[in-house]
C-alpha cells in the first residue's frame, strides 16, 4: 500500500472522499489514522478490501457497500490477469464476493451492493473481458448514485432545519461514510449552505470516537463550525434549550422503520423524545431492508473488547473484568420523527410511507 492523493469525483462539493477507483486499485482514505494523519492507501486485491472493511479503514454503511462493489472489481481484475476461462472467472469472483459478505454483518448496504454485483456476474457475455467491463461500470454507477442520493437527501433534510438551529449528530454519517457529501452530514451541509448560523454538536461516539475523530475533522475541512461533546452531554444541552433537532445516519432500517445505527443512537433518541426534540434518520433507500419486519431481526455486530478496555494502548479498567461491546443498537420507529431519503421524507406509519417511497 502506498500514499496517494485521490482525484475529485465529478460534481463533488466536499473536500472529503472515502474511496475512489483507479487503474492501479482503490484509493482509500485511512479512517483509523484520522485526524492526526491524512493518509490514502492503495487497495489492490479483494482480500485487502475485506481486511479494510473489518479493521474499519473504511466504514459507514454506504461507503462499505461501495467498498464491496469495488472489492468485486479488484477480484475480477485479478481473475482476468490470471487468464481464467469465463466459467472459472465467474467462480473465482463469486468466491471473493462471498468472502466480502462475511466482513461486517449489520450494514445492509454491503449485501445490497454485492447482490447488485452478483447480478452482473450472471449476465450472458462472451468473454471475461466483457464481464470485467460490466462489473467496473456497475461499481462506478453504485458510487455515483450514492453521491447523487446524498445530495438529494441533503436538500430534503435542509427543509426541516429551523433558522439558527442547534443540531446534534452521532457517530459519522458524512462524506467519509458514503460516496461523498454524507447522509446526516449531507443534511447539515445543505442546511449550512442556506443558513450559516446553525450550530452543530458532535457526540464523541465511544468507543471508537468516530464523532470526535471523523465528524469534527470533515466538517472543519469543509469550513462548517462544530462543537464536540461527550456522549453523556446531550440531555444537558436539550434541557438548556440549545438543541432543536437530532439527525443521524443508519446501517439498516427495517420495513417498520426500526433503525440500527452506531451504539449510543438509541440513548440519544430516548433523550430527544423526553425533551420533545425531533429525531431524524437520514439514509438512502439501499439502507432499508424490507425483508426484515422489525429491528428485532437485525444482526448486531459485537467487536473486540480492546475497543472499550483500552485508550491509546493503555488499559483503563480492572484486570479480569468482563466486556460487552456491541457496535450498534436499534432505535424503535416510535422515537423517529422522520426518515430522510433520496426520494423524500417518510413519516409514521413507516410500513406504509417507506413502501410508498420505493414505489415512487
C-alpha positions as CSV (number, residue, x, y, z in Angstrom):
1,X,0.0,0.0,0.0
2,X,1.3,3.5,-0.8
3,X,0.3,7.0,-0.1
4,X,-1.5,9.0,-2.9
5,X,-3.8,11.9,-3.4
6,X,-7.1,10.9,-5.0
7,X,-9.0,12.7,-7.8
8,X,-12.2,14.6,-7.2
9,X,-15.4,12.9,-8.3
10,X,-17.5,14.6,-11.0
11,X,-19.5,17.3,-9.3
12,X,-18.0,16.7,-5.9
13,X,-18.8,19.5,-3.5
14,X,-16.8,18.4,-0.4
15,X,-13.1,18.2,0.1
16,X,-13.5,14.8,1.7
17,X,-13.6,11.5,-0.1
18,X,-13.5,8.0,1.4
19,X,-12.6,5.9,-1.6
20,X,-12.2,6.1,-5.4
21,X,-11.5,3.5,-8.1
22,X,-8.3,3.8,-10.2
23,X,-6.4,1.7,-12.7
24,X,-3.9,0.6,-10.1
25,X,-6.5,-0.1,-7.3
26,X,-8.9,1.6,-4.9
27,X,-7.6,4.7,-3.2
28,X,-8.9,4.6,0.3
29,X,-8.7,7.3,3.0
30,X,-7.4,5.5,6.1
31,X,-10.0,6.5,8.7
32,X,-8.1,4.8,11.5
33,X,-5.3,7.3,11.1
34,X,-7.6,10.4,11.2
35,X,-7.5,13.1,12.4
36,X,-3.8,13.0,13.2
37,X,-2.7,11.9,9.7
38,X,-4.4,12.2,6.4
39,X,-3.2,9.1,4.5
40,X,-4.5,7.4,1.4
41,X,-3.9,3.7,0.8
42,X,-4.0,1.8,-2.4
43,X,-6.1,-1.4,-2.1
44,X,-5.2,-3.8,-4.9
45,X,-7.0,-7.1,-4.0
46,X,-10.4,-8.3,-2.8
47,X,-8.6,-9.7,0.3
48,X,-7.1,-6.4,1.1
49,X,-10.5,-4.7,0.7
50,X,-12.1,-7.3,3.0
51,X,-9.5,-6.6,5.6
52,X,-10.0,-2.8,5.2
53,X,-13.7,-3.2,6.0
54,X,-13.1,-5.5,9.0
55,X,-10.5,-3.1,10.5
56,X,-12.6,-0.1,9.7
57,X,-10.1,1.6,7.4
58,X,-13.3,2.2,5.5
59,X,-16.6,2.4,7.5
60,X,-20.1,3.8,7.2
61,X,-22.9,1.8,5.6
62,X,-23.0,3.4,2.2
63,X,-19.2,3.5,1.9
64,X,-18.9,-0.2,2.9
65,X,-21.4,-1.0,0.2
66,X,-19.2,0.9,-2.4
67,X,-16.1,-0.8,-1.0
68,X,-17.8,-4.2,-1.5
69,X,-18.6,-3.3,-5.1
70,X,-15.0,-2.1,-5.7
71,X,-13.6,-5.2,-4.0
72,X,-15.6,-7.2,-6.5
73,X,-13.9,-5.3,-9.3
74,X,-10.5,-5.9,-7.8
75,X,-11.3,-9.6,-7.7
76,X,-12.3,-9.5,-11.3
77,X,-9.1,-7.8,-12.3
78,X,-7.1,-10.5,-10.5
79,X,-9.1,-13.2,-12.2
80,X,-8.7,-11.6,-15.6
81,X,-4.9,-11.2,-15.1
82,X,-4.8,-15.0,-14.4
83,X,-6.2,-15.7,-17.9
84,X,-9.0,-17.8,-16.5
85,X,-11.8,-19.2,-18.7
86,X,-15.1,-17.5,-18.3
87,X,-16.6,-20.2,-16.1
88,X,-13.6,-20.2,-13.7
89,X,-13.6,-16.3,-13.8
90,X,-17.2,-16.3,-12.5
91,X,-16.4,-18.9,-9.8
92,X,-13.4,-17.1,-8.6
93,X,-15.1,-13.7,-8.3
94,X,-18.2,-15.2,-6.7
95,X,-15.9,-16.8,-4.0
96,X,-14.4,-13.4,-3.3
97,X,-17.9,-11.8,-3.2
98,X,-18.9,-14.4,-0.5
99,X,-15.7,-13.5,1.5
100,X,-16.5,-9.8,1.3
101,X,-20.1,-10.5,2.5
102,X,-18.6,-12.1,5.7
103,X,-16.8,-8.9,6.8
104,X,-19.4,-7.0,8.8
105,X,-23.0,-8.2,9.5
106,X,-25.1,-5.2,10.3
107,X,-24.8,-2.7,7.5
108,X,-27.3,-3.9,4.8
109,X,-25.8,-1.7,2.1
110,X,-22.9,-4.1,1.8
111,X,-25.2,-7.0,1.0
112,X,-27.3,-4.9,-1.4
113,X,-24.2,-3.8,-3.3
114,X,-22.8,-7.3,-3.5
115,X,-26.1,-8.6,-4.7
116,X,-26.0,-6.0,-7.5
117,X,-22.6,-7.1,-8.5
118,X,-23.7,-10.8,-8.5
119,X,-26.5,-9.9,-10.9
120,X,-23.8,-8.6,-13.3
121,X,-21.8,-11.8,-12.8
122,X,-24.8,-13.7,-14.1
123,X,-25.1,-11.7,-17.3
124,X,-24.7,-13.6,-20.5
125,X,-21.4,-12.5,-22.1
126,X,-18.9,-14.0,-24.4
127,X,-15.7,-13.2,-22.5
128,X,-14.2,-12.4,-19.1
129,X,-13.1,-9.0,-20.5
130,X,-16.7,-8.1,-21.2
131,X,-17.7,-9.1,-17.7
132,X,-14.9,-7.2,-16.1
133,X,-16.0,-4.1,-18.0
134,X,-19.6,-4.6,-16.9
135,X,-18.6,-5.1,-13.3
136,X,-16.4,-1.9,-13.3
137,X,-19.3,0.1,-14.9
138,X,-21.7,-1.2,-12.2
139,X,-19.4,-0.4,-9.3
140,X,-18.9,3.1,-10.6
141,X,-22.6,3.5,-11.0
142,X,-23.2,2.4,-7.4
143,X,-20.8,5.0,-6.2
144,X,-22.2,7.8,-8.3
145,X,-25.8,7.0,-7.4
146,X,-24.9,7.2,-3.7
147,X,-23.3,10.6,-4.2
148,X,-26.4,11.8,-6.0
149,X,-28.7,10.3,-3.4
150,X,-26.8,12.1,-0.6
151,X,-27.3,15.5,-2.3
152,X,-31.0,14.8,-2.7
153,X,-31.2,13.8,1.0
154,X,-29.4,16.9,2.0
155,X,-31.9,19.1,0.1
156,X,-34.9,17.3,1.6
157,X,-33.4,17.4,5.1
158,X,-32.4,21.0,5.0
159,X,-36.0,22.0,4.7
160,X,-36.6,20.5,8.2
161,X,-33.9,22.7,9.8
162,X,-35.1,25.8,11.6
163,X,-33.3,29.1,11.3
164,X,-30.3,29.2,13.6
165,X,-31.0,25.6,14.8
166,X,-28.9,23.7,17.2
167,X,-28.3,20.2,15.8
168,X,-26.8,17.1,17.4
169,X,-25.4,14.3,15.3
170,X,-23.9,10.9,16.4
171,X,-21.0,8.9,15.0
172,X,-20.0,9.9,11.5
173,X,-22.6,9.9,8.7
174,X,-20.8,12.2,6.4
175,X,-18.6,12.1,3.2
176,X,-16.3,9.7,5.0
177,X,-19.2,7.2,5.5
178,X,-20.7,7.5,2.0
179,X,-19.8,8.0,-1.7
180,X,-19.5,11.7,-0.8
181,X,-21.4,14.6,0.9
182,X,-23.0,12.4,3.5
183,X,-26.4,11.3,4.9
184,X,-26.9,13.1,8.2
185,X,-23.9,15.4,7.5
186,X,-25.3,15.9,4.0
187,X,-28.4,17.4,5.7
188,X,-26.1,19.6,7.8
189,X,-24.1,20.6,4.8
190,X,-27.2,21.7,2.8
191,X,-28.6,23.4,5.8
192,X,-25.4,25.3,6.4
193,X,-25.3,26.4,2.8
194,X,-28.7,28.1,3.4
195,X,-28.0,29.3,6.9
196,X,-24.5,29.7,8.3
197,X,-25.9,30.5,11.7
198,X,-26.8,26.8,12.5
199,X,-24.9,25.2,15.4
200,X,-23.6,21.7,15.1
201,X,-22.8,19.5,18.1
202,X,-21.0,16.2,17.5
203,X,-21.2,13.4,20.0
204,X,-17.7,11.9,20.6
205,X,-19.2,8.4,20.0
206,X,-17.5,5.9,22.3
207,X,-15.7,3.6,22.0
208,X,-14.1,4.3,18.6
209,X,-14.7,8.0,18.7
210,X,-16.0,8.4,15.2
211,X,-17.7,11.7,16.1
212,X,-14.6,13.1,17.7
213,X,-12.1,11.9,15.2
214,X,-14.1,11.9,11.9
215,X,-17.1,14.1,12.1
216,X,-15.3,17.1,13.6
217,X,-12.5,16.7,11.1
218,X,-14.6,16.5,7.9
219,X,-16.9,19.4,8.9
220,X,-13.9,21.6,9.7
221,X,-12.3,20.6,6.4
222,X,-15.4,22.0,4.6
223,X,-15.5,25.1,6.8
224,X,-18.5,24.2,8.9
225,X,-18.1,25.1,12.6
226,X,-18.7,22.2,15.0
227,X,-18.7,21.7,18.8
228,X,-17.6,18.4,20.3
229,X,-19.4,17.0,23.2
230,X,-19.1,13.7,25.1
231,X,-21.9,11.2,24.7
232,X,-23.5,12.0,28.1
233,X,-23.9,15.7,27.5
234,X,-26.9,15.7,25.1
235,X,-29.5,15.7,27.8
236,X,-28.0,18.7,29.5
237,X,-27.9,20.6,26.2
238,X,-31.5,19.8,25.4
239,X,-32.7,20.8,28.9
240,X,-31.0,24.1,28.4
241,X,-32.9,24.6,25.1
242,X,-29.9,24.6,22.9
243,X,-30.9,21.7,20.6
244,X,-33.7,22.0,18.0
245,X,-33.2,18.6,16.3
246,X,-31.1,15.4,16.1
247,X,-30.1,13.9,12.7
248,X,-28.2,10.6,12.5
249,X,-27.4,8.1,9.8
250,X,-28.3,4.4,9.7
251,X,-26.8,1.0,9.0
252,X,-30.0,-0.9,8.5
253,X,-33.7,0.2,8.6
254,X,-36.4,-2.4,8.7
255,X,-39.8,-2.3,7.0
256,X,-41.5,-0.8,10.0
257,X,-38.9,2.0,10.4
258,X,-36.8,0.5,13.3
259,X,-33.3,1.7,12.8
260,X,-29.9,0.2,13.6
261,X,-27.1,2.7,13.9
262,X,-23.9,3.2,15.9
263,X,-24.2,2.3,19.6
264,X,-25.5,5.2,21.6
265,X,-28.1,6.3,19.0
266,X,-30.9,4.7,21.0
267,X,-29.9,6.6,24.1
268,X,-29.9,9.8,22.1
269,X,-33.4,9.1,20.7
270,X,-34.8,8.5,24.1
271,X,-33.3,11.7,25.4
272,X,-34.7,13.6,22.4
273,X,-38.1,12.1,23.0
274,X,-38.1,13.1,26.6
275,X,-37.4,16.7,25.7
276,X,-39.7,17.0,22.7
277,X,-36.8,17.4,20.2
278,X,-37.4,15.9,16.8
279,X,-35.2,12.9,15.9
280,X,-34.4,12.3,12.2
281,X,-32.7,9.5,10.4
282,X,-31.0,10.2,7.0
283,X,-30.3,7.2,4.8
284,X,-30.6,6.1,1.2
285,X,-33.2,3.5,0.1
286,X,-30.4,0.9,-0.1
287,X,-30.2,1.0,3.7
288,X,-33.8,-0.1,4.1
289,X,-34.1,-3.8,4.4
290,X,-37.8,-4.6,3.6
291,X,-37.1,-8.3,4.2
292,X,-37.0,-7.6,7.9
293,X,-40.2,-6.7,9.6
294,X,-38.7,-5.1,12.8
295,X,-35.4,-4.3,14.5
296,X,-35.6,-7.5,16.5
297,X,-34.3,-9.3,13.4
298,X,-31.3,-7.1,12.7
299,X,-27.9,-8.9,13.4
300,X,-25.8,-6.8,15.8
301,X,-22.1,-7.0,15.4
302,X,-20.0,-7.4,18.6
303,X,-16.5,-6.2,18.4
304,X,-13.2,-6.8,20.2
305,X,-13.1,-6.0,23.9
306,X,-9.9,-3.9,23.5
307,X,-12.1,-1.1,22.0
308,X,-13.6,-0.4,25.4
309,X,-10.8,-1.7,27.7
310,X,-8.0,0.5,26.4
311,X,-7.4,4.1,25.3
312,X,-4.2,5.0,23.4
313,X,-3.0,1.5,24.1
314,X,-3.3,1.8,27.9
315,X,-5.7,-0.3,29.9
316,X,-8.4,1.8,31.5
317,X,-10.2,-0.8,33.6
318,X,-9.5,-3.5,36.2
319,X,-7.8,-6.7,35.1
320,X,-10.3,-9.6,34.8
321,X,-13.5,-7.5,34.2
322,X,-15.9,-8.9,31.6
323,X,-16.9,-7.0,28.5
324,X,-19.9,-6.3,26.2
325,X,-19.1,-4.3,23.1
326,X,-22.0,-4.2,20.5
327,X,-21.2,-1.9,17.6
328,X,-24.8,-0.9,17.0
329,X,-28.1,-0.5,18.8
330,X,-31.7,-0.4,17.4
331,X,-33.9,2.7,17.8
332,X,-37.6,1.8,17.6
333,X,-39.6,3.6,15.0
334,X,-41.8,5.3,17.5
335,X,-39.0,7.5,18.5
336,X,-38.1,8.6,15.0
337,X,-39.8,11.8,13.7
338,X,-38.9,11.2,10.0
339,X,-36.6,9.1,7.8
340,X,-34.9,11.3,5.1
341,X,-34.2,9.5,1.9
342,X,-33.3,10.5,-1.7
343,X,-36.9,10.2,-2.7
344,X,-38.4,12.2,0.2
345,X,-39.1,12.1,3.9
346,X,-41.0,9.1,5.3
347,X,-43.2,9.7,8.3
348,X,-45.1,7.3,10.6
349,X,-46.7,4.9,9.7
350,X,-43.3,3.8,8.3
351,X,-44.6,0.4,7.0
352,X,-46.8,2.4,4.5
353,X,-44.6,5.5,3.9
354,X,-41.4,3.6,3.3
355,X,-43.2,1.3,0.9
356,X,-44.6,4.3,-1.0
357,X,-41.1,5.7,-1.4
358,X,-39.9,2.5,-3.1
359,X,-42.9,2.8,-5.5
360,X,-42.4,6.5,-6.2
